[in-house]
Amino acid sequence: MTKSIKIEHLKKIVENEFLNITKYLIPGEIDKLSLGTAGLFLNSIFEHLHSLNLLLDLGLIESAASVSTSLWERSITLQYIMTNHIEFTKAHAKHDKVKKTPWNIKQMVNGIIDFENHKVRNPEIEKDLLYMQYTYLCAIKHGSPFTMTYLNRIEKDNNTVIGLKPNFTKQDEDLKNYLLLLSITTAFEGILKFSKVFCKKEKNEQLARLNRKITQTIIKDLNLDVPQIIYSDEKEFKTDFWEYLQNLDKNGN
């Protein structure tokens, strides 16, 4: 089974969880505003995942990454709201600025990791790793010069400068796989956090087991070879996080 097929299979599993999640809601009195708000986010994430897949099938990597970035933002916002769902839903409902959510990305990332209360892993590294996902996606969405140059390179068999240039090259296959995989796992994190608040205990435990399988088995076995599409140096990172990244690179992770 190829890497692409494995990731597509995982996508179907996660999509099925989205479609069936309402069957496992806790019966009885539930805060309707927070449940309704969370439901809107879940539906938006589900639609983004579907749209992303269509764009990747067309070989349109830059457009796909823009959708993937939006999906990531939706899921992070939902995950953050779930850390204090009644109060944060009220804040979200009262928010009246068109361009912004009540919280910035850094604030939400920090809040999510602090709420998870990691006992073994360094929470500051975890925050930087989670935010690094956003940095990577934004490099494509916002047009980092290095990234734009790579993704819009002129191939030998197509010297057209302007026009749609679907990318089906072998060297970028794992870039597309990574964008889809990151979006699948980010979407799944959203529904996992939702289930902890609104679903029966058995459902949350089942999703937690699936999450461990995804992170410890499925992703680990994929071994993606993603091309370098961003360029950065130690000036852009905290010293301890830069050293952490350097050690990952040395160990081939």
Long-range contacts (C-beta under 8 A, 24 or more apart in sequence): 3-174, 3-177, 3-222, 3-223, 3-224, 4-173, 4-177, 6-218, 6-221, 6-222, 7-177, 7-180, 7-181, 7-184, 7-222, 10-181, 10-184, 10-214, 10-218, 11-49, 11-53, 11-180, 11-184, 13-210, 14-49, 14-184, 14-187, 14-188, 14-191, 15-46, 15-49, 15-50, 17-188, 17-191, 17-207, 17-210, 18-42, 18-45, 18-46, 18-187, 18-191, 19-46, 21-191, 21-194, 21-195, 21-199, 21-203, 24-195, 24-199, 24-200, 24-202, 24-203, 25-198, 25-199, 25-200, 26-198, 26-199, 26-200, 30-198, 31-85, 31-86, 31-89, 33-89, 33-90, 33-93, 34-81, 34-85, 34-86, 34-89, 34-197, 35-198, 37-81, 37-89, 37-92, 37-93, 38-78, 38-81, 38-82, 38-85, 38-89, 38-194, 38-197, 38-198, 41-74, 41-75, 41-77, 41-78, 41-81, 41-190, 42-78, 42-190, 42-191, 42-194, 44-74, 45-71, 45-74, 45-75, 45-78, 45-187, 45-190, 45-191, 46-187, 48-74, 48-183, 48-187, 49-183, 49-184, 49-187, 52-179, 52-180, 52-183, 53-180, 56-176, 56-179, 56-180, 58-166, 59-166, 59-167, 59-168, 59-176, 60-164, 60-166, 60-167, 61-140, 61-151, 61-167, 61-172, 61-175, 61-176, 61-179, 62-140, 62-141, 62-151, 62-152, 64-176, 64-179, 65-137, 65-140, 65-141, 65-179, 66-140, 66-141, 68-137, 68-179, 68-182, 68-183, 69-134, 69-137, 69-138, 69-140, 69-141, 71-183, 71-186, 71-187, 72-133, 72-134, 72-137, 72-182, 72-183, 72-186, 73-105, 73-134, 74-190, 75-186, 75-187, 75-189, 75-190, 76-105, 76-108, 76-109, 76-112, 76-134, 76-186, 77-101, 77-103, 77-108, 78-190, 78-193, 78-194, 79-108, 79-112, 79-189, 79-190, 79-193, 80-107, 80-108, 80-111, 80-112, 82-193, 82-194, 82-196, 82-197, 83-111, 83-112, 83-115, 85-197, 105-131, 105-134, 106-131, 109-134, 124-238, 124-240, 124-241, 125-240, 125-241, 125-244, 128-237, 128-238, 128-241, 128-244, 133-182, 133-186, 135-230, 136-230, 137-182, 139-229, 139-230, 140-229, 144-230, 144-231, 146-229, 146-230, 146-231, 147-229, 147-230, 150-227, 150-229, 151-229, 171-227, 172-227, 174-224, 174-225, 174-226, 174-227, 175-226, 175-227, 175-229, 177-222, 177-224, 177-226, 178-224, 178-226, 181-219, 181-222, 181-224, 185-214, 185-215, 185-219, 188-214
